[in-house]
Amino acid sequence: MSRIIQQMMSPTRGHLRGWKTWLIILPCLVLVACSATSPLTSVGEGPLGSVSLERLPSRGTTAKYGSPQAAFQASHPATVSASAISHLLSGLFISGLDRPGTALRQERYPLFSQEETEFLTPLIMRALSQAGPDQRVRFTLQDDGLITQGTLYLHRTTLRIGLSHYRVSQGHSDPRPAALSLSFAPADALVRDDVPQSWMNIEPEQPRVAVSLEALNQLPAAVPAPTANKTVAEVAPIPASPVSEQTSLQQELQATKDVVVKQAQELQQLKAELESLRRQLTEKESAAPKTRPKTAPRKAAPTP
């Protein structure tokens, strides 16, 4: 009787062992599948944003694009110096912004602040060294809830940068870059005859710029502040780099703000002094005794 019971329970135990095995393997398979299909690989992130690698698979003929698109081509992995990346980021400018008072002239503004440049430089340098030939670097910046996003990659000796979103709120349907344009300073580093790859036709609305890596490597490095034991004559004049120009602009802006604040404080102090004088005059007028005019004494009439 016991043998019969054991024979009846043995298939049930086998099924239970099989289910337990599947329950252990299934989450692993899901994780592997997700990592294999996800186009983004995180490189690093921080309070200002993040940097990741984006895989671009070959695009064949689709209903939207009638002809097959060539595969993405990048010269990755690549070793690019921090100085070259810093020059690249600090030399990028954006124009076409709809701001009051700029309708009659084309204003351009730095794409990245000095703080953003210092944040992105080491992450982009690491991303380029880890990227594969089918990957490009994607950067995302967040400022007061506004998103700025773009991509860059190295093809031979040319760094290509594209802007997909510029200071738009999360979930906004209009990324805004169609009416914007990118430029670079110094302009001699631009690759003006750069021919976009055919796969880039699916992103025609994005502003782009191509910069020579060789030209970036030849730009002068940022000059540290002179030490106390060096005289002025020992410090040779060096042409200002885009980073130093941006720092100078920020210093001028801060100086202007300080002047405005100081003037406001002086005006407030002047108002207080005038109010004090007015109060003192009022008190003096109220405290002065009201004098009556003296009447002349009457002369006594002469007696007869």
C-alpha positions in Angstrom: 0.0 0.0 0.0 2.8 2.4 0.8 4.5 1.7 -2.5 1.3 2.6 -4.3 1.0 5.9 -2.5 4.7 6.7 -3.2 4.2 5.9 -6.9 1.1 8.2 -7.0 2.9 11.1 -5.3 6.2 10.9 -7.3 4.8 12.7 -10.5 3.4 15.4 -8.3 6.8 15.9 -6.7 8.5 16.0 -10.1 6.1 18.7 -11.3 6.8 20.8 -8.2 10.5 20.5 -8.8 10.0 21.6 -12.4 7.9 24.6 -11.4 10.5 25.7 -8.8 13.3 25.5 -11.4 11.3 27.7 -13.8 10.5 30.2 -11.1 14.2 30.6 -10.5 15.2 30.8 -14.2 12.4 33.0 -15.4 13.5 36.3 -13.7 17.0 35.7 -15.0 15.7 35.3 -18.5 13.6 38.4 -18.2 16.7 40.5 -17.1 18.8 39.1 -19.9 16.1 39.9 -22.5 15.6 43.4 -21.2 19.4 44.2 -21.2 19.7 42.8 -24.7 16.8 44.8 -26.1 17.5 48.1 -24.2 19.3 50.6 -26.5 20.7 52.6 -23.6 23.6 51.7 -21.3 24.2 54.0 -18.4 27.8 55.5 -18.0 27.2 57.9 -15.1 24.8 60.3 -13.6 24.6 63.1 -11.1 22.5 66.0 -9.8 22.9 67.8 -13.2 22.0 64.9 -15.4 23.3 61.7 -16.9 25.4 60.3 -19.8 24.7 56.9 -21.5 25.6 54.9 -24.6 22.9 54.5 -27.2 23.0 51.5 -29.6 21.9 52.2 -33.1 20.9 49.1 -35.0 20.8 48.9 -38.8 17.6 50.2 -40.2 16.1 48.3 -43.2 13.3 49.2 -45.5 10.2 50.2 -43.6 6.8 51.7 -44.5 8.0 55.1 -43.5 11.4 54.9 -45.2 11.2 53.3 -48.6 14.9 52.6 -49.0 17.2 50.8 -46.6 19.4 53.0 -44.4 23.0 52.3 -44.0 24.4 51.2 -40.7 25.6 53.7 -38.1 29.4 54.2 -38.3 31.5 55.4 -35.5 35.2 55.2 -34.7 34.7 53.7 -31.2 36.1 53.0 -28.7 38.1 56.1 -28.8 40.5 57.9 -26.4 39.8 61.6 -26.4 41.5 63.9 -23.9 39.6 65.9 -21.3 41.0 69.1 -22.7 39.5 68.4 -26.2 36.1 67.5 -24.7 36.1 70.6 -22.5 37.0 72.8 -25.5 34.2 71.1 -27.5 31.5 71.7 -24.9 32.5 75.2 -24.0 32.8 76.3 -27.6 29.2 75.3 -28.5 26.7 78.1 -29.0 23.0 78.0 -29.7 21.0 80.7 -31.6 17.4 81.1 -32.8 15.9 81.5 -29.3 12.6 83.4 -29.2 13.5 86.0 -26.5 12.2 89.6 -26.0 14.3 92.2 -27.7 16.2 89.8 -30.0 13.8 89.9 -33.0 16.1 92.3 -35.0 19.4 90.6 -34.3 20.6 87.0 -34.1 21.8 86.4 -30.6 23.8 83.3 -29.7 24.3 81.9 -26.2 26.6 79.2 -24.7 24.9 75.8 -25.0 26.5 74.7 -21.6 27.4 76.6 -18.5 30.8 76.1 -17.0 29.4 73.9 -14.3 27.7 71.7 -16.9 30.9 71.5 -18.9 32.8 70.3 -15.9 30.1 67.7 -15.1 29.9 66.3 -18.6 33.6 66.2 -19.6 34.8 63.2 -17.5 31.6 61.2 -18.3 31.8 61.8 -22.0 35.5 60.9 -22.0 34.6 57.6 -20.2 31.7 57.0 -22.6 33.8 57.4 -25.7 36.4 54.9 -24.3 33.6 52.3 -23.6 31.5 52.8 -26.7 31.3 50.3 -29.5 31.2 51.0 -33.3 27.4 50.9 -33.2 26.9 53.2 -30.2 26.9 56.9 -29.7 27.0 59.0 -26.5 23.7 60.5 -25.3 23.8 63.3 -22.7 20.8 64.6 -20.6 20.9 67.7 -18.5 18.2 68.9 -16.1 17.8 72.5 -14.9 14.7 73.7 -13.0 12.7 70.8 -14.5 13.8 71.6 -18.0 15.5 69.0 -20.2 18.4 69.5 -22.6 19.4 66.4 -24.5 21.7 65.6 -27.4 24.2 63.1 -28.8 27.7 63.0 -30.0 30.1 60.5 -31.5 33.5 60.3 -33.2 33.8 59.3 -36.9 37.4 59.1 -38.0 38.8 62.5 -36.8 35.4 64.4 -36.7 33.2 64.8 -33.6 29.6 65.1 -34.6 27.2 66.7 -32.1 23.4 66.8 -32.4 20.7 68.5 -30.3 17.4 66.7 -29.8 15.9 68.7 -26.9 16.7 72.1 -25.6 15.2 73.3 -22.2 11.8 71.7 -22.6 9.6 70.3 -19.8 9.4 66.6 -19.3 6.8 65.0 -21.5 6.5 68.0 -23.8 5.5 67.1 -27.3 7.6 69.8 -29.0 11.3 69.4 -28.4 12.0 72.9 -29.9 15.3 72.2 -31.8 13.8 72.6 -35.3 14.1 76.4 -35.2 17.4 76.4 -33.4 20.9 76.2 -34.8 24.3 75.2 -33.4 27.6 77.0 -33.9 31.1 76.6 -32.6 33.9 79.0 -31.7 36.6 79.2 -32.9 35.1 78.7 -36.3 38.3 77.4 -37.8 37.7 74.1 -35.9 34.4 73.5 -37.8 34.3 70.8 -40.5 32.2 72.7 -43.0 32.3 70.0 -45.8 31.1 67.2 -43.5 28.7 64.9 -45.3 26.1 63.4 -42.9 25.7 59.6 -42.9 22.6 58.3 -44.7 21.0 57.0 -41.5 20.9 60.6 -40.2 18.1 61.4 -42.7 15.6 60.1 -40.2 16.6 63.0 -37.9 16.6 65.9 -40.3 15.1 68.4 -37.8 17.9 68.2 -35.3 20.6 71.0 -35.4 24.1 69.5 -35.8 27.7 70.6 -35.9 30.9 68.8 -36.9 34.2 69.7 -35.2 37.7 68.6 -36.0 39.3 66.6 -33.2 42.8 67.6 -34.5 41.8 71.3 -34.2 40.5 70.8 -30.6 43.8 69.2 -29.6 45.7 72.2 -30.9 43.7 74.7 -28.9 45.6 76.2 -25.9 44.8 74.7 -22.5 43.2 76.8 -19.8 45.8 78.8 -17.9 45.8 78.5 -14.1 45.9 81.6 -12.0 49.4 82.9 -11.3 50.9 82.1 -7.9 52.0 84.8 -5.4 55.7 84.3 -6.0 55.4 85.1 -9.8 55.6 88.7 -11.0 53.4 90.1 -13.7 56.4 90.1 -16.1 56.8 86.3 -15.7 53.2 85.6 -16.8 53.2 85.5 -20.6 50.0 86.7 -22.4 48.0 83.8 -23.8 45.0 84.1 -26.1 41.8 83.7 -24.3 40.1 80.4 -24.7 36.3 79.8 -25.0 36.3 78.6 -21.3 38.1 81.8 -20.1 35.7 84.0 -22.2 32.7 82.3 -20.7 34.2 82.8 -17.2 34.8 86.5 -18.0 31.2 86.9 -19.1 29.9 85.3 -15.9 32.2 87.5 -13.8 30.9 90.6 -15.6 27.3 89.5 -15.1 27.9 88.9 -11.4 29.6 92.4 -11.1 26.5 94.0 -12.8 24.2 92.2 -10.3 26.3 93.4 -7.4 26.1 97.0 -8.7 22.4 96.8 -9.0 22.0 95.4 -5.5 24.3 98.1 -4.1 22.3 100.8 -5.8 19.1 99.4 -4.4 20.5 99.4 -0.9 21.7 103.0 -1.2 18.4 104.1 -2.5 16.6 102.4 0.4 19.0 104.1 2.8 18.4 107.5 1.2 14.7 107.1 1.5 15.1 106.2 5.2 17.2 109.4 5.8 14.6 111.6 4.0 11.9 110.1 6.1 13.9 110.8 9.2 14.4 114.4 8.3 10.8 114.9 7.5 9.8 113.5 10.8 12.3 115.7 12.7 10.9 118.8 10.9 7.4 117.9 11.8 8.3 117.4 15.5 10.1 120.8 15.6 7.1 122.6 14.1 4.7 121.0 16.6 7.0 121.8 19.6 7.6 125.5 18.8 5.6 127.8 21.3 3.0 130.0 19.7 3.9 133.6 20.7 1.3 136.3 20.8 2.2 139.8 19.6 2.9 142.3 22.4 0.5 145.2 22.7 1.9 148.7 23.2 1.1 150.2 26.7 -1.5 152.9 26.7 -0.4 156.4 27.6 -2.2 158.0 30.5 -4.4 160.9 29.6 -3.0 164.3 30.9 -4.9 165.7 33.8 -6.2 169.3 33.5 
